[in-house]
Amino acid sequence: MALATRTDRRPSFARTVWDSSVGKKTVMAVSGLIMLLYLVVHMLGNLKIFFGAAEFDGYAHWLRTLGEPFLHHEWALWIVRVVLVVAVVAHAVAAYQLSRRDIKARPSKYVHKKARTSYATRTMRWGGIILALFIVWHVLDLTTGTVHPDFQAGHPYQNVIDTFSTWYGNVIYIVAVLAVGLHVRHGFWSAAQTLGAGSRTRDRALKITANALALVLTVGFVSVPVAVMTGVVS
């Protein structure tokens, strides 16, 4: 009689890590920090608009020539875009799967909400959805010009002015930026805990850093539409 052969395969290490809650939280933490780094750099670039059209348009052109002649035109920019897309997708998928796992583990709602749960914590899911929708709109508005009636390729300064000269452009942007601030405030703290940076001696410093980052990013990004609305930038 022939012996039965086992065909079962052990899951790979990467699969085992991904299937665990700790693994998903780690993916969220790392991808979140990648996006946070991008946000800081992006905000600093946006602030160049206060130095005039030549400075802002020159910065946008430099981004497309970054890495030349070693890299071809716009290759560095596309590398950044691909890394960001991977980070956003990984972050969103991990967050969704953790959310579903949490719901299944606790099918009935709590009778009493935890007092220590902050407003930012309770709105992380909705904040994530708002940010996802904003990213799509932002790309279609200022990158491809699909939803921008007067889009001018190669003239980012004027495109920004046009966007923030409309009430809906300001509302969409400012609401999204406020969501970013709340997301960063809670996300930075959570990432630090997940990656083992938290401790009794460092918790206070981490909370201050999280609040400071959220405030700086919010003020920095909001300053651009406010400057256009008030005529400081025109």
GUFIVO-467341 format. One record per residue (C-alpha): residue in three letters; residue number from 0; x, y, z. Coordinates in steps of 0.1 Angstrom, whole numbers, plus 2048, in hexadecimal, padded with zeros to 3 digits. Layout:
<torzas>
ALA, NUM, X, Y, Z .
...
</torzas>
This chain:
<torzas>
MET, 0, 800, 800, 800 .
ALA, 1, 80F, 821, 7F6 .
LEU, 2, 817, 839, 812 .
ALA, 3, 804, 85A, 811 .
THR, 4, 81A, 878, 80A .
ARG, 5, 817, 899, 81C .
THR, 6, 812, 8B7, 806 .
ASP, 7, 80C, 8D0, 821 .
ARG, 8, 824, 8ED, 820 .
ARG, 9, 82D, 903, 83D .
PRO, 10, 824, 927, 837 .
SER, 11, 842, 93E, 830 .
PHE, 12, 850, 954, 84A .
ALA, 13, 843, 973, 839 .
ARG, 14, 820, 963, 837 .
THR, 15, 821, 95A, 85C .
VAL, 16, 82B, 97D, 866 .
TRP, 17, 810, 98D, 850 .
ASP, 18, 7F5, 976, 85E .
SER, 19, 7FD, 981, 881 .
SER, 20, 7EE, 9A0, 891 .
VAL, 21, 811, 9AB, 89C .
GLY, 22, 81D, 9A7, 878 .
LYS, 23, 801, 9BC, 86A .
LYS, 24, 807, 9D7, 884 .
THR, 25, 82C, 9D7, 87B .
VAL, 26, 823, 9DC, 856 .
MET, 27, 80C, 9F8, 860 .
ALA, 28, 827, A08, 875 .
VAL, 29, 843, A06, 85B .
SER, 30, 82C, A11, 83E .
GLY, 31, 81E, A2D, 853 .
LEU, 32, 841, A3A, 85B .
ILE, 33, 84A, A3A, 836 .
MET, 34, 82B, A4F, 82F .
LEU, 35, 833, A66, 84C .
LEU, 36, 856, A6C, 83E .
TYR, 37, 846, A74, 81C .
LEU, 38, 82D, A8C, 82C .
VAL, 39, 849, AA0, 83D .
VAL, 40, 85D, AA3, 81D .
HIS, 41, 83D, AAB, 809 .
MET, 42, 833, AC6, 822 .
LEU, 43, 855, AD7, 820 .
GLY, 44, 853, AD6, 7FA .
ASN, 45, 831, AE6, 7FB .
LEU, 46, 83D, B03, 810 .
LYS, 47, 853, B0E, 7F3 .
ILE, 48, 834, B1D, 7E5 .
PHE, 49, 83A, B3A, 7FC .
PHE, 50, 85A, B43, 7E9 .
GLY, 51, 848, B48, 7C8 .
ALA, 52, 83F, B37, 7A8 .
ALA, 53, 863, B33, 79C .
GLU, 54, 86E, B22, 7BC .
PHE, 55, 850, B0B, 7BE .
ASP, 56, 850, B01, 799 .
GLY, 57, 876, AFC, 79A .
TYR, 58, 872, AE5, 7B8 .
ALA, 59, 858, AD1, 7A4 .
HIS, 60, 86F, ACF, 786 .
TRP, 61, 88C, AC3, 79D .
LEU, 62, 877, AA6, 7AA .
ARG, 63, 874, A99, 786 .
THR, 64, 89A, A9C, 780 .
LEU, 65, 8A4, A8D, 7A1 .
GLY, 66, 8BF, A73, 79D .
GLU, 67, 8C9, A7D, 77A .
PRO, 68, 8DE, A73, 767 .
PHE, 69, 8E1, A53, 77A .
LEU, 70, 8BB, A4F, 779 .
HIS, 71, 8A5, A57, 75C .
HIS, 72, 88D, A75, 75C .
GLU, 73, 872, A70, 777 .
TRP, 74, 87F, A4E, 782 .
ALA, 75, 887, A59, 7A5 .
LEU, 76, 864, A68, 7A8 .
TRP, 77, 854, A48, 79C .
ILE, 78, 869, A34, 7B4 .
VAL, 79, 85B, A4A, 7D0 .
ARG, 80, 838, A46, 7C3 .
VAL, 81, 83B, A20, 7C1 .
VAL, 82, 848, A1E, 7E5 .
LEU, 83, 82B, A34, 7F1 .
VAL, 84, 811, A1F, 7DF .
VAL, 85, 81F, 9FF, 7EE .
ALA, 86, 81F, A10, 810 .
VAL, 87, 7FC, A1D, 80D .
VAL, 88, 7EE, 9FC, 801 .
ALA, 89, 800, 9E8, 81C .
HIS, 90, 7F5, A00, 836 .
ALA, 91, 7D0, 9FF, 82B .
VAL, 92, 7CF, 9D9, 827 .
ALA, 93, 7DF, 9D3, 849 .
ALA, 94, 7C7, 9EC, 859 .
TYR, 95, 7A8, 9DD, 849 .
GLN, 96, 7B2, 9B9, 852 .
LEU, 97, 7BA, 9C3, 876 .
SER, 98, 798, 9D5, 878 .
ARG, 99, 786, 9B7, 86B .
ARG, 100, 799, 9A0, 883 .
ASP, 101, 790, 9B8, 8A0 .
ILE, 102, 76B, 9B8, 897 .
LYS, 103, 76A, 992, 895 .
ALA, 104, 77B, 98F, 8B7 .
ARG, 105, 763, 9A6, 8C7 .
PRO, 106, 741, 9A3, 8B5 .
SER, 107, 72D, 9B5, 8CF .
LYS, 108, 733, 9DA, 8D6 .
TYR, 109, 742, 9E5, 8F7 .
VAL, 110, 728, 9F2, 910 .
HIS, 111, 741, A0D, 91B .
LYS, 112, 75B, A1D, 905 .
LYS, 113, 77D, A20, 913 .
ALA, 114, 783, A43, 921 .
ARG, 115, 7A7, A42, 915 .
THR, 116, 79D, A3E, 8F1 .
SER, 117, 7A4, A5F, 8E0 .
TYR, 118, 790, A70, 8C5 .
ALA, 119, 7AC, A69, 8AC .
THR, 120, 7AC, A44, 8B5 .
ARG, 121, 786, A41, 8B0 .
THR, 122, 788, A52, 88E .
MET, 123, 7A7, A40, 880 .
ARG, 124, 792, A2A, 869 .
TRP, 125, 77D, A47, 85B .
GLY, 126, 79D, A5C, 859 .
GLY, 127, 7AD, A42, 844 .
ILE, 128, 790, A41, 82C .
ILE, 129, 791, A67, 829 .
LEU, 130, 7B6, A67, 822 .
ALA, 131, 7B2, A4B, 808 .
LEU, 132, 798, A5F, 7F5 .
PHE, 133, 7AC, A7F, 7F8 .
ILE, 134, 7CB, A6E, 7E9 .
VAL, 135, 7B7, A65, 7CB .
TRP, 136, 7A9, A88, 7C7 .
HIS, 137, 7CB, A98, 7CE .
VAL, 138, 7DC, A84, 7B2 .
LEU, 139, 7C0, A8B, 799 .
ASP, 140, 7C0, AB0, 7A2 .
LEU, 141, 7E5, ABA, 7A4 .
THR, 142, 7F8, A9D, 793 .
THR, 143, 7E3, A92, 775 .
GLY, 144, 7CC, AB0, 774 .
THR, 145, 7AE, A99, 76D .
VAL, 146, 796, AAC, 784 .
HIS, 147, 7A8, ACD, 780 .
PRO, 148, 797, AE2, 765 .
ASP, 149, 7B3, AFB, 760 .
PHE, 150, 7D0, AE3, 765 .
GLN, 151, 7F1, AEE, 756 .
ALA, 152, 80C, AD3, 752 .
GLY, 153, 82E, AE0, 75F .
HIS, 154, 81E, AFD, 773 .
PRO, 155, 817, AEE, 796 .
TYR, 156, 817, B10, 7A6 .
GLN, 157, 7FA, B1D, 792 .
ASN, 158, 7E8, AFB, 795 .
VAL, 159, 7EA, AFE, 7BB .
ILE, 160, 7DD, B22, 7BA .
ASP, 161, 7C0, B17, 7A4 .
THR, 162, 7B7, AFA, 7BB .
PHE, 163, 7B7, B0F, 7DB .
SER, 164, 7A4, B2B, 7CA .
THR, 165, 785, B14, 7CB .
TRP, 166, 770, B0E, 7EB .
TYR, 167, 76E, AE9, 7E5 .
GLY, 168, 794, AE6, 7DF .
ASN, 169, 79A, AF6, 801 .
VAL, 170, 780, AE2, 813 .
ILE, 171, 78C, AC0, 806 .
TYR, 172, 7B0, AC9, 80D .
ILE, 173, 7AC, AD7, 830 .
VAL, 174, 795, ABA, 83B .
ALA, 175, 7AE, AA1, 82E .
VAL, 176, 7CB, AB3, 840 .
LEU, 177, 7B8, AB3, 861 .
ALA, 178, 7B3, A8D, 85C .
VAL, 179, 7D9, A8A, 855 .
GLY, 180, 7E0, A9C, 876 .
LEU, 181, 7CA, A84, 88A .
HIS, 182, 7D8, A66, 878 .
VAL, 183, 7FC, A70, 87E .
ARG, 184, 7F5, A78, 8A3 .
HIS, 185, 7E8, A56, 8AA .
GLY, 186, 7FB, A43, 890 .
PHE, 187, 81E, A4E, 89B .
TRP, 188, 817, A44, 8BE .
SER, 189, 809, A22, 8B4 .
ALA, 190, 827, A1C, 89D .
ALA, 191, 83F, A24, 8B9 .
GLN, 192, 82E, A0B, 8D0 .
THR, 193, 82D, 9F0, 8B5 .
LEU, 194, 852, 9F4, 8AC .
GLY, 195, 85C, 9F2, 8D1 .
ALA, 196, 866, A17, 8D5 .
GLY, 197, 84D, A1D, 8F1 .
SER, 198, 857, A1B, 915 .
ARG, 199, 84E, A2D, 936 .
THR, 200, 86B, A45, 932 .
ARG, 201, 864, A4C, 90D .
ASP, 202, 83E, A4D, 90B .
ARG, 203, 83C, A71, 914 .
ALA, 204, 856, A7B, 8FA .
LEU, 205, 844, A66, 8E0 .
LYS, 206, 822, A76, 8E7 .
ILE, 207, 832, A99, 8E5 .
THR, 208, 842, A8F, 8C4 .
ALA, 209, 822, A81, 8B6 .
ASN, 210, 80F, AA0, 8BF .
ALA, 211, 82A, AB7, 8B1 .
LEU, 212, 82C, AA4, 890 .
ALA, 213, 806, AA5, 88C .
LEU, 214, 805, ACA, 894 .
VAL, 215, 823, AD3, 87D .
LEU, 216, 815, ABF, 860 .
THR, 217, 7F2, ACD, 864 .
VAL, 218, 7FD, AF1, 866 .
GLY, 219, 817, AED, 84A .
PHE, 220, 7FE, ADE, 831 .
VAL, 221, 7E1, AF4, 83A .
SER, 222, 7F7, B13, 837 .
VAL, 223, 7F7, B10, 811 .
PRO, 224, 7D1, B12, 80A .
VAL, 225, 7CE, B2C, 825 .
ALA, 226, 7E9, B41, 815 .
VAL, 227, 7D7, B3F, 7F3 .
MET, 228, 7B6, B47, 802 .
THR, 229, 7C4, B66, 814 .
GLY, 230, 7D8, B72, 7F6 .
VAL, 231, 7FA, B6C, 806 .
VAL, 232, 801, B55, 7E9 .
SER, 233, 7F2, B5E, 7C8 .
</torzas>
